[in-house]
Every structure is written in structure tokens, then in C-alpha cells.
């Protein structure tokens, strides 16, 4: 039996749509929806839906917003009482094909040595275009396979090996959950926990596979334009999280090289986000310093980087 973990935070519309698609899903499964301390009426609305749903589902109310990784870990620890043979982390803003789970379970049944699987994830708004179908780990980073390509561009319809799978839809064998019920690193409030997971699985020699005929859809825009201040925070958080993970999995010499290469690469992104050349250089240097000293990215960091932008207030003083 597969146990689905879905995290909700102020997103009842998406979560209910996801659950409705799971009502049509074939296979042996249960669902735990963990509400991450929503401040709106999500709990009430999801609860009302579940009261009339045919799904084997329950709502786990968490006392506050723990972020993606901790929220999933708490839900997994709670769901262990059902003794599933696998867990499926599934973003609440996804919808699934009815046979997607059967395809994953069938592959697992024939390949017990493969403990990490993922489906093909296409854009919800453009179902013939790929959002994610895994990728490979490269020195200090990862490289996505076929991002934004058309499904018809894929060379084959059979499962194929990867070394990275997005946390958006991640199936794992229950043996990969530790004794305390944790699967993901809790260093990050949001972001890069799936990269850390991939490196950890590589270090353990675990195999990963994308099951090409298992298909779901993710509600992201392939050409969505975002505000420059939000993009600056997202880019900085992306690079910092990647460096903090690299620090744990590469030698000190390798990490020093990765840090320098990342600082150089980040310059053009910071300028594209609206910074002057001088500001971009200063922020890249700040990134390098953070990568050496920070232990993780907290909820407070997340707020100050991505929402109010105050993490970058020191940049304003440099151009006065």
C-alpha cells in the first residue's frame, strides 16, 4: 500500500482539486493531508470535502507552518501507523492521471532494488510539455532532463534511470524513512531538500527511476513572469541552499571550487533581477560568506528573502 502525503498551506482550492483527481486513481493507497498551520479556512473546506469523499483520507492539522520538509516529515511520522510499503510525496497543486499510481506500483513490484521512483510531470496548463522528468547530479549541482520539452521529444516510453527526482512527486520505499519518521533534511524551510535527498541516496547507492508512462500535471506557468524582488530572493535562496548542501557532501577543496563557481554564475542572475553590477558583486560575495557560515535556511530567512526582501537591505545602503 502507498501512503500519499499532501501538504496544504492556505491552498484549499488546489488541494481539493488534487484530491478529486486522486478519487479517480487506481491502486492500493491512503492519503494524509497535513495542513501546515493555514491562516485561512483551508482546514474547514478540506474537512468538508473529505467528509463526503470516497478516498481513504484524513486531515492532519499542524499547529503552525513548518515548511515543506518538516511538514512532510511530521506527516510521515504520523502515517507510519498504517505500515505502508511506500510513501508518495505529492504537491497539492498537482493533478494525476488515473493510472499513474498503478504504473509506479507495477514497476516497484518487478524491480525491488529500485527504492526511489517518480512520474513524468507535465505542465497542467500545457499538458504536452514537460515540467520535470528527473535529471542527473553533476559537480556541485544538478541538470534537468527535457525541461520544457514536448512529451513527443522523449526518445522512449520505457522507464529510465536518473540520479535526481523532484520533491513535487516522489515515491520512496518505506525503508528509507529513518527511525524517527524523517525522510527529508530539515535544514531548509523550503527548497533544496530534494537535492540533498538525491545526494544522500547516491551516497547510499540507491537507484532512482522515472516511470515514463506514469503521468501527472503541475500547476505552474511555463512562462510566468514574477516580480524582480521576489525573483531576487528566489535566486539567492536557490544558490544558498545548493551551496549548503554541497558543503555537506563534497570535500573542503571541492566545496571551495563549487562556491567560487556559484558566486560567479550568480552575478548575471542577480543583475537580471534588477541589481547594478556593483550590487550584484556585493551580493555574490555575501552569498559566499553565507555558504561558509549558515547552518540552513530558516522560516525567518525565507520570509526576509522571498517576501519582504529585508534580507537584502544592506544593498540599498551601498548605492546611497
N, C-alpha and C positions, 0 to 999 in steps of 0.2 A: 504494500500500500504506500502511496506517495502522499506526503503531507505538504500542502501548499501553505506558504507564509506570504501574506499580503500586508504591507504597511500602509496605513492611512494617516494622513495629517491634513485636515481641512479639505479633503478631496472626495466627498461622498459621491458626487456625480460620476467621476472616473471609477471609483471603487465599485459602485453598484453596476456600472456597465461591464466591468471586468468580471464580476460575479455572475452576471447574466450570461456572459459568454461561457463561463465555466459550467453553467447549468446544462449546456448542450455538449459538454465534454464527456467523452467515453473513457472508461478506465476506472481503476480502483484508487480512490483518493478521498481525502478530507481537506478542509480548509480552516485555517485560523487567520482571522483578520485582526491585526494588532493596531489599535488606534493610539497614535503617538501623541496623546495629550491634546487632541484637537480643541480649538477655541471657538469653533462654530457648532452647528447642530449635526455634525457628521455622525456621532455615535447614535443619536436618536434615529436618524434616517437609515443608517445601515442596519440598526437593530430592527426597525420596522420591516425592512426588506427581508432580512434573514428569517423573520417570524413566519413569512409566507413562502420562503424558498424551499425547493426540493433538495438543496445541497446539504451535505453533512458539514455544517459550518458553525463556528462560534466566534463571538466577538470578544477579544481580549483588551480591556481598557487599561492603558498605561497611564500613570499619574502625571507624566509630563512628556515633552518632546525629547526623546533620547537620540534622535538622528537615525540614519539608515542602519548602520552596523549594529549598534546596541539594541535598537528596536527589533531587528531580526533575531539577534541572539536571545533576547528575552522571550520572544515568541517561540523559538525553537526549544528553549529550556522548558517552557510550559507544555509544548506539544509532545514532548518525549513520552508522556504517559500513554500515547496511542501506539507506541512501538512501531513507527513506520520503517520500511526498509530504505526509503529515500525521502529527501526534502526537496521542495522546489521553491526557490525564492522567485517571486513574480511581482514586478512593478504594478501598482494599482492602475496606472494609465496604459495598460495593455488590454488587448482582446485576443482571443485564441481561436484557432480552427478546432472543430470538434474532435478531430483525430490526433491532435498534436501530442497528447499525453500517451496515447497508445503507441505511437511511433517511438517515443523515448523509452517507454517501458519494454517494448519488444527488443530494442537494441540492448538494453541493460540485461534482459533475460539471456541473450545469446553471447554477451561479452562481459562477463562478471569482472574481468580485470580492469574494465573502464569504470571509474567511480565518479567522474565528473562529465556531465553532458549539457548541451544547450540546443535550443531550436534555432531555426533561421528566423531572424527578427526583421520584419519589413516595416516601412512607414505605414501608419494607419491611414494617413491621407493620400498615400500613393502606394497602393498595395503591391505593385510590381517592382518597387525599388527597395533595395536592401539598406536597412539601418545598421544591422550588425550580424555578422556570421562568424564571430570569433576572430582570432588573429594569432600572431606569434610574438613571443618575447624576444626582444633584441637588446643589445647592450644598453642598459640604463633606461629602457623604455619598452614600448610595445608597438606593433604595427598591425593595423586592422586589415582584414581581408575583405575586398569587394565593397567597402563603404560607399554608399550612394550609387552603386552599380545597379543595373536592372537584373532581376532574377534570371532572365534568359541569358545573362552573361556568365553565369556559373557554368563551369565546364562539365559538371556531372551532377547526378541526382542522388548519389550514394553518400553515406556519412564520411566525413573526412577529419583527420586529426588536427588539433590546434594546441596551442600552449596558453591561450588566454580566452576566457569567455566572460561576457558582460554580466554583471550582477543583476541586470534587468530581468533576466530569465535564466536561472542557474539551478540545475538539478545535481544533487550530490548524494552519494551513498551515506547512510546514517553513521557508518563507522568513522566518517571524517569529522563528526562533531565530538568535541572533547568532553571530558568527564563532567564539567560544569555546565554543559549545554551550549558552549560557544562554537561558532563556525568562523566568524569574521573577526579581524582585528578591530579593537575598539579605540585605536589611536585617532580615528577621524570621525567627526560628527557627520560628515558627508564627503564622499569622494575618495577614490583610490583604494578602497578596501578590496575591490575585486582584483586590482593589480597585485596587492600584497598576497591575496589568496593564490593567485596564479604562480607567483614566485615560490610560495610555500609548498604548493603542490609539486612544482618542478623539483624542489629540493628533496622531496619525499619520493620522487619517481612515479607519481600518479599520472595516469593518462587522461587526456581530455579529448572529447569528440563533439563536433557539431552534427546533429542528425538533420540532414538537409531537407527531408520530406516532412519534418515537424515544423509547423509554421505558426507564428503569432505576429501581432501588429502592435507597434508602439506609437503613441500619440505625440510625436514630436514633429516639428516642421522642418523639412529638408532645406528650406531657405529662409527660416525665420530670422528676422533682424532684431537684435536686442540693444538696449541702451548701452552706450560706451562705458558708463561707470560700472554697470553690472558685469559687462564683459571683462573689464579690468580685474575685478575681484575674482571672477571665474577663472581667468587665465592664471592669475597669481596663485590661487588655491590649487589649481591643477598642477602647476610646476612644483610648488612646495610639497604637495602630497607625494608626487612622484619621487622627489629627492629624499624625503624622509623614509620612504620605503627602500630606496636604493641604498641608503646608509646602513640599513639592517642586513641587506643581502649581498653586498659587494665588499670587497676588501677596502681598507682605507685608501690605498693608492687608486683603485678603480673608482671609488666614490669621489675622490678629488677631481679626477678627469671628468666624470659624469657631471659633477657640479659646475665645472668651468664651461663645459659644452652646453649645458642647460641655460646657464646665465647668458651666454652669447646668443643662443637661439631665442630666448625670451625677449630680447631687445626689440625685434621687429614686431612682435605681438603687442608689446606694451605701447609702442608708437602707433600701431594700428588702432589701439584702444583710446587714443587721443592725447598721449603724453608727448612732451617735447623730447628731443634727443637727449638732452641733459637729464630730464626727469626719468626717462626710460633707463638710462645708465645707472642712475642712483637706485632705482627700484630693483634692477638686476643685482646690484651689489647687496641690497637689503635681502633679497631672496637668497643669495649665497650665504649670508650670515644666519638667516633663519634656518636654513638647511643644516647648519652645523649645530645649532643650539636648541631648537624647539623639539619637544617630545611628541607632538601631534598637532592636530587642528581641532580646537575645541568649539563648542557651540558659540561661545563669545567671539572667537576668531571668525567663525562662519558669518555671524551677524555683522561684524565690523568690516569684513572683506566684501561680502556679496550684497549686503542690503544697505547699510547706512554709509559705507565707504570710509568710515573714520580710521580704518587701519592704515590708510594712505595719506592722512592729514599732513605728515611730515613733508610730503612732496610739495604742498602748497606754499610752504614757507621758503622753499629753495628758489622760487621764481619771483619773490617779492622784491 
